[in-house]
Amino acid sequence: MGLAWALLFAVVPLGYGFTPVNMESGVEWVDADDISLLQVSWGEDFETGTWESSVSLAFGHYGMDYQPVPFDFQGEETRRSERNLSLQFNTRNQVNNHTWIIAGAGVYDGYTNYRSVWLDEYYRQQYSELFGFPGAENYVEADPKGINGTAGVRWSYLSGSGFAELNVSRLRDDVSPGYEIDFDGLRRGELTLATAAISLSTENVLSKRVRSFFEVRASKTTARSTRYGAEFALNVAMGENWVSRWNVGGATEDPQFDAYYGGVALEYQANDNLSWFVDARYYEDTGEIENALLFTSAAPGLISNRFGIGLRWIGDSWSSRLYVAPLDTNYEPTRESTDFFQNLYLDRDWTVFQFAVGRSL
């Protein structure tokens, strides 16, 4: 994890001379019968003159009971645990009354999701000991890590009520690669993925009770077509104590990927300090694009549903948030080319737990 620690020591000194204004730390735990995910995070906001900056650090842990399918004669059950450390620094400077410039950079070291861990264990058991087999030297021990950078501009085209923001990002990810094997030997997928992304968003205060957000984005990753996406959100104050939040969005990528999602949250302020809220979210996609000749780890189509309830407490300087939700994931059946990954793409019932505490400094 040397990459993330190196940037940490480079970024933290930037906080000197800045006035800390907010601090927040939190924990998120997501659990199913065979997989457990934990993330602990810390973040702090700083100000000085016309500059506003933030730094955040997160530690993640993935634990899973890896179980191959019965017809995987080389596979064996095992317990697999991995860690992830990430660091992000963002800043913006107000150039004048209407314009801000934006910049950010971040790094991570370790696996970014449980799917990558599961697949790495599968490929390790299958191909790490193919001594003398053609292409055996193509197998490498995974060392996932990445770096990102962002630059942008924010413009207030209606003073205090209308904003537009343009961001351009570049990401470089050293991934856990995929493999294919046939009579010509073992072939390895991409070790490094480069992604370029651009997004344009607008925020508008439509009335005293309604605020909207709209974003369009595009991203291009190594060996893939451009992915396009859009999202629309609306916050509505329905009364003195009631607020609703709505959002819908989607993404598409040639030749055969489409995704759609939508969510709603309803919040009630019980008194000056305490609020409770409920939310629901629906997600559906057509499955990942398959480009393998024989076998592929591409995920089949997915539908997921979440319904949660939470509490928010805000004091003079301290605040906290508690949230609990069941999350159901339902995959389409695997096909002949993906049957070895049936236990990865199982329908699972997850429990989501989040707790965060913040302080205004």
N, C-alpha and C positions, 0 to 999 in steps of 0.2 A: 504494500500500500504506500510505497514511497512517493508516488506521483502526487497523491492527494495531500500527504503531509508536507511535501515541498511547497505546494501552492498555499497551504495554510500559513506557513511561516512567511511567505511572500506577501499575503494579503493582510494579515492581522496588523502589521505596522501601519497600514493605511488608515486604521481607525484612530491613531494618535492625531490630535488636533481636531478631530470630529467630535461633536457632542452626541452622546448616545441618547436616543429618544424612546426606543421601545425594545423590549426583549421578550422572546417567546421560546418556550421549549415544549416538546410534546412527545407522545408515544403512540404508535399505531400497531395493533396486533390483528392479524387476519389468520384464521385457523379453520382447517378442514380435518377430516379423519386422518389423512396421511401426510399433510403438508401444513407447516406453520411458518408464518412470515412476521417478522418484527422489525420495526424501524423506530429509532430514537433520534430526535432532531433538536437542534438549537439554532436560533437566529437572532440577530440584533440589527437595529436600524440606527443610522448615524446622520447627523446634519452638520454642515458648516457653510455659512454664507449661502450661496446659490446651489450648493451641492447636496444631494440626498443619496445616501448609499446604504446598502444592506449586505450582510455576510451571513451565510447559513452553512451549517455542518450537519450531516446526517450519517448515522451508522445503521446498517441493515444486517439482518441475519435470516438465512433461509435454512430450514430443517425439513427433511422429507424422508419418508420410508420408500425407497425405490423398489419397485416390484415389476419384473418383466412379465410379458405374456407367457402362457404355458408353452407355446411352441417356439419360444426363443431359447434354444438349447445351450447357448453360450451365456445367457443372462443369469444372474443370481441376485437374490434379495440383499439389500444393504441399506444402511443408514447414511445419509449424505447431509453434511452441513457446510455452508459457505457464508462468507461475510462480504459486506460492501461498505465502502467509505466514500462519501461524496462531499464536495465543497463547491459553493457557488458565491460569486461576488457580482453585485449589480450596482450601478450608479447612474445618476442623471443630473444634468446641470441646466438650470433655467437661464437661457441666453437672453430672453427678454420677456415681456408680459405674456407673450403668446407661444413661445417656442422653447422646447427642451430637447437636449441631445441625450441619447441613451447609450450605454455600453454595459457589457457583462462578459464574464468568463467563468468557466467551471471545469472541474475534473472529477472523475470517479475512478475507483479501483475496486474490481470485483464484479461478480455477476449482478445483473440488474433485474432479473426476474427468475421465478422458480422454473419456468419452462427451459431456460438456458441450462440450469443446473441438471435437470432431468435428462435432457438430450446429451449433455456432456458425459454423464454417467453411462448412458446407453452406448455412445460411440467408444468410450474408454474400454468397456467390457468387450465390445465387438472387435476392435481394431488395434488396440495398443500392443498386442503380442503377435502380430502377423510376421514373424521373423522369416525372411527369405521369400515372402510373397511379393509379387510385382507391385510396386508403389507403396510398400510398407513404410518407406521413409517419409511418406507424405503425412503420416499421423504425427501430430504435435500436441503437447500438453497445453491445454487452454490457459491463457493469462489475460482475461478480459479487463479492459480499462478504456477510458476515453477522455476527450477534452472537447470543450465547446467555446464558441465566442459569438457575441451578438452586438450589433450596432444598429441604432435606429434614431428616429426623430418623432417627437410628439408636438402637435400643433393645436392650439385652442382657436378654432375658427369662429366660435361664438363664446364670448367671454363668460367663463364659468358654467356653460351649459352645453357646449359642443366641442368634442375633441376627436382628432384623427391621429393614428399612430402607425408608423411604418417600421418594421424590423426585418433585418437580414441576418441570418445565422449560418454558421458553419460548424459541423460536428465531425469528429473523427473517432471511430470506435474500433478497437481491437476486440474481436468477438470470439466466442467459442464456435469454431467452424463446423459445418456439416460435412458428411462424407458419403460417397457412393462407391460401390464395388461391383465389378463385373469381370469377364474373362481377361480384360486388358489390365486389371489391377485396381488398386485403391486410388480414388481421386478425392481431393480435398476442395471444399468450397472456399469462399473468400475469407481471408484472415482479417482484413481491415476493410471497413465500410466508411466511405465518405458521404456525408449528406449536406446538401445546401438547401436552405429553406428561406421563404419570404412570406410575410404576413402583413395584411393591412386591416386595421380595425377602426371602428368609430364608436364613441360613447356620446349619448345625447340625453339631456334632461328634457323630457317631453312636456312635463308639467310638474307641479309641486309634489305629485304623488307617483309619477312614472319616470323610470330611467331605463334606457335601452342600450344594448351592446350588440354590435355585428362585426364579424371577422371573416375574411377569406384568406386562405393560405395555400401554398404549394411547396412541395419538397421533392427533391430528387436524390435517390440513394444509389450507390454503386450497383450496377447490373440490374437495375429495376427501372420501370417507367415512372414518370412523374405522378405523384399522388396529390390530388386536389381535395380541399376540405372547406367547410363553412360552418359557422355557428351563429345562432341568434339567441339573445337572452333578454329578459324583461323583468325588472323589479317593480312591484306595484305595492304602494301603501294603501291598503283597503280600508283603513280606519286609524284611529289614534293608537291602537295597540296591535293591529294585524298587518303583516307584510307577507306577500307571496313572491316567490322567485321562480321563473320559468326559463327553460332553455331547450333548444332543439339543435341538432347538427348532423353532419354526415361527412363521408369521405368516399372517394372513388379513385381507382387506379386500374389502368389497362393491364391485362386484357379482361380480368374477371373478378375484381375485388370491389365490393360496395359495403359500406357500413352506415348505420343510422342509429341515432340515440336521442333520447328526450328525458327531461326530468322536471319535477316540480317540488318546491319546498314551501311550507306554510309555517310562519313563526308568530307567536303570541307573546307580548311583553306583559308578564304578570304584575310586575311592580318596577320600581326605579332600577333595580339591580338584576332581577331574574327574568329570563325568557325561556320558553320551551319551543321546540320545533319538531316537525315531522317532514320527511322527504321520501321521494320515490324516484327510481331511475330505471329506464329500459334501454337495452343495447342489443343490436342485431348486426351480424355481418355474414358475408357469403363464404368466408373461409379464405385462407391465404392462397396466393398464386403458386401453382405447382409447375416447376420447370425441370424436375428430375426425370431420368429415363426409366428407371425401374422402381426405386423406392424413394419416398419423400417424407420429410417430417412436417410438411405444411399442415397447419391446423385446419380441420373441417369447419363448416359454418357453425356459428355460435349465437345463442340467445342467452342473455343474462338479465336478472331482475334483482333490484335491491329496494328494501323498504326499511327506513331507520327512524329513530327517535333520539332527541338530544336535549341537553340543557345548556344554557349560556348564562354566566354570572359576570357582571361588570361592576367593579367597585371604583373608588377614587383613583387608585393607581394599579390595582391588581385585577386581572380578569381570568376566567377559566371556561373551558368548554368540554363537555362530555357527550359522546355519541356512540350508539350501539345499533347495529343493523345486521340482519340476515341477508346473505347474498347467494343466489342460486345461479349456477352456470350449467347450461344444457347444450352439448355439442351434437351435431349431426353424426350419424354412424361413420366410422372410418371405412375406407375402401381398401381394396387389395393392396394398393401401394402404400397405405399408412397403417396397416393392421398391427405392425410391431409397436405402435405408439398408442394402442388402445388405453393403456393405464395412465398415460399422460393426459389424454383428452377424455377423461371420465367426467360424467355429470357429478358435480360436487355441490354440497351445501356448506357455505362458508359462514363464519361469524366475524364481523368487523367491529373492532373496539378502538376508539380514539379518545385520547385525553390530552388537553393542551392547557398550559398556564402562561400568562403573559403579564408584563409589568411595564407601565409607562414611567420612564426615568426623568 
